[in-house]
């Protein structure tokens, strides 16, 4: 029962967002000019221009997160290797290694 209510609420929210964006697009159909260098001009409806710049911002935002993501993955892999090496060396030496978390829960 609760899952059905969440499904209905999800579809209601999707419908609201769709209608909002659809009405926004209908209200912003005026043509605008985008002037480039050397006299190049693009004439597009305002809503397409806004959508294009919004999508471009999303792409740039995602691309700006790629280097920190790869750094974090590389650091996690190095820590896993160190942990495996410590576990292997403690098994061979038969000395207990106490691993404590770096962050308190």
GILINDA-V559769 format. One record per residue. N is the residue number from 1. RES is the residue in three letters. SS is DSSP state (helix for helix, strand for strand, loop for the rest). PSI is psi as a letter, one per 20 degrees, with the letter a starting at -180 (none if undefined). D_FIRST is the distance of its C-alpha to the first C-alpha in Angstrom with 1 decimal. Layout:
n/res/ss/psi/d_first
N/RES/SS/PSI/D_FIRST
N/RES/SS/PSI/D_FIRST
This chain:
n/res/ss/psi/d_first
1/UNK/loop/g/0.0
2/UNK/helix/h/3.8
3/UNK/helix/h/5.4
4/UNK/helix/h/5.2
5/UNK/helix/g/6.5
6/UNK/helix/h/8.9
7/UNK/helix/g/10.0
8/UNK/helix/g/10.8
9/UNK/helix/h/12.6
10/UNK/helix/g/14.4
11/UNK/helix/h/15.7
12/UNK/helix/g/16.7
13/UNK/helix/g/18.6
14/UNK/helix/g/20.2
15/UNK/helix/g/21.3
16/UNK/helix/g/22.8
17/UNK/helix/g/24.7
18/UNK/helix/g/25.9
19/UNK/helix/h/27.2
20/UNK/helix/g/28.7
21/UNK/helix/h/30.6
22/UNK/helix/g/31.6
23/UNK/helix/h/33.1
24/UNK/helix/g/34.7
25/UNK/helix/h/36.3
26/UNK/helix/h/37.6
27/UNK/helix/i/39.2
28/UNK/loop/l/40.9
29/UNK/loop/j/42.8
30/UNK/loop/q/46.2
31/UNK/strand/q/48.4
32/UNK/strand/q/49.4
33/UNK/strand/p/52.1
34/UNK/strand/o/51.8
35/UNK/strand/p/55.3
36/UNK/loop/a/56.2
37/UNK/helix/q/59.5
38/UNK/helix/k/62.5
39/UNK/helix/j/61.5
40/UNK/loop/p/58.3
41/UNK/strand/p/55.9
42/UNK/strand/p/52.4
43/UNK/strand/o/51.1
44/UNK/strand/q/47.4
45/UNK/strand/q/44.8
46/UNK/helix/g/43.6
47/UNK/helix/h/40.0
48/UNK/helix/h/41.0
49/UNK/helix/g/43.2
50/UNK/helix/g/40.4
51/UNK/helix/g/38.0
52/UNK/helix/g/40.8
53/UNK/helix/h/41.6
54/UNK/helix/g/37.9
55/UNK/helix/g/37.5
56/UNK/helix/h/40.8
57/UNK/helix/h/39.8
58/UNK/helix/g/36.7
59/UNK/helix/g/38.9
60/UNK/helix/h/41.5
61/UNK/helix/g/38.9
62/UNK/helix/g/37.5
63/UNK/helix/h/41.1
64/UNK/helix/i/42.1
65/UNK/helix/i/39.5
66/UNK/helix/g/40.8
67/UNK/helix/g/43.9
68/UNK/helix/h/42.2
69/UNK/helix/g/39.5
70/UNK/helix/h/42.2
71/UNK/helix/g/44.1
72/UNK/helix/g/41.2
73/UNK/helix/g/40.5
74/UNK/helix/g/44.3
75/UNK/helix/g/44.4
76/UNK/helix/h/41.4
77/UNK/helix/h/43.2
78/UNK/helix/g/46.4
79/UNK/helix/h/44.8
80/UNK/helix/g/43.3
81/UNK/helix/g/46.8
82/UNK/helix/g/48.3
83/UNK/helix/g/45.9
84/UNK/helix/g/46.6
85/UNK/helix/g/50.3
86/UNK/helix/g/50.2
87/UNK/helix/g/48.3
88/UNK/helix/g/50.8
89/UNK/helix/h/53.8
90/UNK/helix/h/52.6
91/UNK/helix/h/52.3
92/UNK/helix/h/55.8
93/UNK/helix/i/57.3
94/UNK/loop/k/55.4
95/UNK/loop/p/55.0
96/UNK/loop/p/51.5
97/UNK/loop/p/50.0
98/UNK/loop/o/47.7
99/UNK/loop/p/45.2
100/UNK/loop/q/43.8
101/UNK/loop/q/41.1
102/UNK/loop/h/42.5
103/UNK/loop/p/39.8
104/UNK/loop/p/38.9
105/UNK/loop/none/35.2
